[in-house]
Amino acid sequence: MAKKKCIMVFVHGWSVTHTDTYGSLPERLHKEAEASGLELQIKDIFLGRYISFHDEVQLRDISHAFAAAVNEQLRPLLTQGQRFICITHSTGGPVIRDWWHYYYQQQAHSSCPMSHLIMLAPANYGSALAQLGKGRLSRMKFWFGGVEPGQGVLDWLELGSQQAWQLNNAWLNVDEKLISAKGIFPFVLTGQSINRALYDNLNSYTGESGSDGVVRVAAANLNSRCIKLIQQKPRKKGRQWLAPELEFSELTQAPQTALRVLTGKSHSGKKMGIMRSVTKKMNDKKSQELISAILDCLKVSSK
């Protein structure tokens, strides 16, 4: 029986020039997928080929760079309606989500060439580390998987930033029909373990409970809700104007999105990192949960 063929794209950071950032994950996936009857054609996209590393670069600029990469490197492969599967890490999650939102989600007539988006430890709602600033983060480059974020990207990653709010507010209001065989299937796989060897004593965020050392599980999870409150209309009492109450106005809930918290995985690093700790060995039990989860994602074909 012929094996099902899939194009799988690994998106490397805009300041990355080698495949070490994903460790042995692509090779291990290729082997295990083949054993399960799936043939993966793996492509690496280095966003640094399409955009500079300057501080003024914004997350939207990087999503434009990915659009250019898709047109140049993937379009020739996407024949007869074939689509690609995308695996991202960290800030790569918001980048590809922004690309999907800008180029396809807003364009009802456009069919997205991506079928599955598998985000590893994505900073979908930002990271507490972003507020440390570029200078202090430069020595912690390893936390972002070999990528040193510029100031424009750090601004996006600030918890509660206006740019992140715009993308995530759009996600809150997305039509659930977009999560389908004709739309895309998004997945979030993340950890909540701390690699004490990489713990930074000066920054408590790197050892935060419910975090992988960089991104909180709650900030990776796309199953969000928005509660809108309105300040009570001011009323005059004596010489004072009072408005002590907040009145409930509206509740919006994002579409249900698959989330898995992996055992013993941190954001980065060779020992526990969600990507770098994966080895080529098929009997590597510490990585099996991640590999199995990704293969499960690939098999999804309906809501």
C-alpha positions in Angstrom: 0.0 0.0 0.0 1.4 3.4 -1.0 2.4 5.7 1.9 0.5 9.0 2.4 2.9 11.9 1.4 3.0 15.1 3.4 5.1 18.3 3.1 6.3 19.4 6.5 7.8 22.8 7.0 10.1 23.8 9.9 10.2 27.6 10.3 13.6 28.8 11.6 13.9 32.2 13.3 14.9 35.3 11.4 18.3 35.4 13.0 19.0 31.6 12.6 21.2 30.3 9.8 21.4 26.6 10.7 19.1 23.7 11.5 20.5 23.1 15.0 17.6 25.0 16.5 15.3 22.0 15.9 17.9 19.4 16.9 17.2 15.9 15.8 13.4 16.5 15.8 13.0 16.5 12.0 15.0 13.4 11.4 13.3 11.5 14.3 9.9 12.5 13.0 10.7 11.4 9.5 11.7 7.9 10.8 8.7 7.4 13.0 6.3 8.8 10.5 7.7 6.3 7.9 7.2 3.5 10.4 3.5 4.5 10.8 2.9 4.6 7.0 3.5 8.3 6.4 6.1 9.8 4.1 7.3 13.2 5.1 9.0 15.6 2.7 10.7 18.0 5.2 11.6 21.6 4.2 13.5 24.2 6.2 12.6 27.8 5.8 15.1 30.3 7.1 13.3 33.6 7.5 16.6 35.4 7.7 16.9 35.0 3.9 13.9 37.3 3.5 14.2 39.9 6.2 16.9 41.8 8.1 17.7 41.4 11.8 17.2 45.1 12.7 15.4 46.3 15.8 12.7 48.1 13.8 11.5 44.8 12.3 8.0 44.1 13.5 6.2 40.7 13.8 4.0 41.6 10.8 7.2 42.2 8.8 8.3 38.7 9.6 4.9 37.2 8.6 5.4 39.1 5.2 8.8 37.4 5.0 7.2 34.0 5.5 4.7 34.8 2.7 7.6 35.5 0.4 9.3 32.2 1.4 6.1 30.2 0.8 5.7 31.7 -2.7 9.4 31.0 -3.6 10.0 27.7 -2.0 6.7 25.9 -1.5 4.4 26.9 -4.3 6.2 24.7 -6.9 5.7 21.7 -4.6 2.0 22.3 -3.9 0.5 20.7 -6.9 -3.1 19.4 -7.4 -4.4 21.0 -4.2 -1.6 19.6 -1.9 -1.0 21.6 1.2 1.8 21.8 3.8 2.1 21.2 7.5 4.0 23.8 9.6 5.9 23.3 12.8 7.0 26.3 14.7 8.7 27.1 18.0 8.3 30.0 20.5 7.7 33.3 18.6 7.3 31.4 15.4 3.8 30.5 16.5 2.5 34.1 16.5 4.4 34.8 13.3 2.6 32.1 11.4 -0.7 32.9 13.0 -0.3 36.5 11.9 0.6 35.3 8.3 -2.5 33.1 8.3 -4.7 35.9 9.7 -3.4 38.7 7.3 -3.3 36.7 4.1 -6.1 34.1 4.4 -8.3 34.5 7.5 -9.4 38.0 6.4 -9.7 37.0 2.7 -12.8 34.7 2.5 -12.0 33.7 -1.1 -8.4 32.7 -0.4 -7.6 29.1 0.3 -4.7 28.7 2.8 -1.9 26.4 1.5 -1.2 25.3 5.1 -3.4 22.5 6.5 -2.0 22.0 10.0 -0.2 24.4 12.3 1.7 22.6 15.1 3.1 25.2 17.6 5.8 24.1 20.1 5.9 26.3 23.2 4.3 29.2 21.3 4.3 32.7 22.9 0.8 33.3 21.7 0.0 35.8 24.4 3.6 36.9 25.0 6.3 36.2 27.6 7.2 37.7 30.9 10.8 37.7 29.8 10.1 40.3 27.1 9.9 43.1 29.7 13.6 42.6 30.6 14.5 44.4 27.4 17.0 43.5 24.7 20.2 44.3 26.6 19.4 41.9 29.5 18.0 39.2 27.1 21.1 39.2 24.9 22.9 36.9 27.4 19.8 34.7 27.6 19.6 34.1 23.8 19.3 30.3 24.4 15.8 30.8 25.9 14.4 31.7 22.5 15.9 28.7 20.8 18.9 30.4 19.3 17.0 33.5 18.2 17.9 36.9 19.7 14.7 38.9 19.4 14.9 42.5 18.2 13.2 45.4 20.0 10.2 45.4 17.7 9.5 41.7 18.4 10.1 42.2 22.1 7.4 44.9 22.0 5.0 42.4 20.6 5.9 39.8 23.2 5.2 42.2 26.1 2.3 40.7 28.1 -0.8 42.6 27.1 0.8 44.5 24.2 -1.4 46.3 21.7 0.0 44.2 18.8 -0.7 40.9 20.5 -4.1 42.1 21.6 -5.1 42.8 18.0 -4.1 39.3 16.7 -5.6 37.5 19.7 -8.8 39.6 19.6 -9.2 38.6 16.0 -8.8 34.9 17.0 -11.5 35.4 19.7 -13.9 36.3 16.9 -12.9 33.8 14.3 -15.5 31.7 12.6 -15.2 28.2 14.0 -15.6 26.9 10.5 -12.1 28.0 9.8 -10.9 25.1 12.0 -11.7 22.4 9.4 -10.4 20.4 6.5 -10.9 23.4 4.3 -9.4 25.8 6.8 -6.6 24.8 9.1 -6.1 22.6 12.2 -4.1 24.5 14.9 -2.4 22.6 17.8 -0.4 23.8 20.8 2.1 21.5 22.4 4.0 23.0 25.4 5.8 22.0 28.6 5.7 23.3 32.1 9.0 22.0 33.5 12.0 24.1 34.5 15.6 23.2 33.5 17.4 24.3 36.6 20.7 24.2 34.7 19.4 27.1 32.7 17.6 28.9 35.6 18.6 32.5 35.9 18.7 33.6 39.6 18.3 37.2 38.6 15.0 36.7 36.8 12.4 34.7 38.7 10.4 34.3 35.5 12.7 31.6 34.3 11.6 29.4 37.2 7.9 30.4 37.3 5.4 27.7 38.2 3.2 26.8 35.2 5.8 27.9 32.8 8.5 26.3 30.7 11.0 28.9 31.7 10.0 31.4 29.0 6.3 31.0 28.2 3.5 30.2 30.6 1.1 27.4 29.6 -1.7 30.0 29.9 0.1 32.3 27.4 0.6 29.4 24.9 -3.0 28.2 25.1 -5.4 29.5 22.5 -8.5 28.6 24.4 -9.1 32.1 25.6 -12.1 34.2 26.8 -12.6 37.9 26.7 -14.9 39.5 29.4 -15.9 43.0 28.6 -16.7 45.3 31.6 -18.1 48.8 31.4 -17.5 51.4 34.0 -20.7 52.5 35.8 -22.1 55.8 34.7 -20.8 58.5 37.0 -23.3 60.0 39.5 -22.9 63.0 41.7 -23.0 62.6 45.5 -22.5 65.9 47.3 -19.3 67.4 45.8 -18.0 64.1 44.5 -18.6 62.1 41.3 -18.8 58.4 41.9 -18.6 55.4 39.6 -17.6 52.5 41.9 -18.9 49.6 39.9 -18.0 47.7 36.8 -20.9 46.3 34.9 -20.7 43.1 32.8 -21.3 43.7 29.2 -20.1 40.8 27.0 -18.4 37.4 27.0 -16.5 36.1 23.9 -14.9 32.7 23.7 -12.3 31.6 21.2 -12.8 28.4 19.2 -11.8 25.2 20.9 -8.2 24.4 20.0 -6.2 21.3 20.8 -3.7 21.8 23.7 -1.3 19.3 25.2 1.1 19.8 28.1 4.1 17.6 27.7 5.8 15.9 30.6 9.3 17.1 31.6 9.8 19.6 28.7 11.2 23.1 29.0 11.3 25.9 26.4 14.8 25.2 25.2 18.1 23.4 25.9 19.6 20.0 25.0 18.6 18.3 28.2 14.9 19.1 28.5 14.1 21.5 25.6 10.9 20.7 23.7 12.9 20.5 20.5 16.6 20.2 21.2 16.3 17.3 23.6 14.9 15.0 20.9 17.4 12.4 19.8 17.6 10.3 16.6 17.1 7.1 18.6 13.7 5.4 18.1 13.9 4.1 21.7 14.4 7.5 23.2 11.5 7.4 25.7 11.9 10.9 27.0 10.9 12.3 23.5 8.3 9.7 22.7 5.4 11.7 24.1 6.2 14.7 21.8 6.8 12.6 18.7 3.5 10.6 19.3 1.6 13.9 19.9 2.9 15.4 16.6 2.0 12.2 14.7 -1.5 12.4 16.2 -1.8 15.9 15.0 -0.9 14.9 11.5 -3.7 12.3 11.5 -6.4 14.9 12.2 -8.7 15.4 9.2 -11.9 16.7 10.8 -13.1 18.9 13.6 
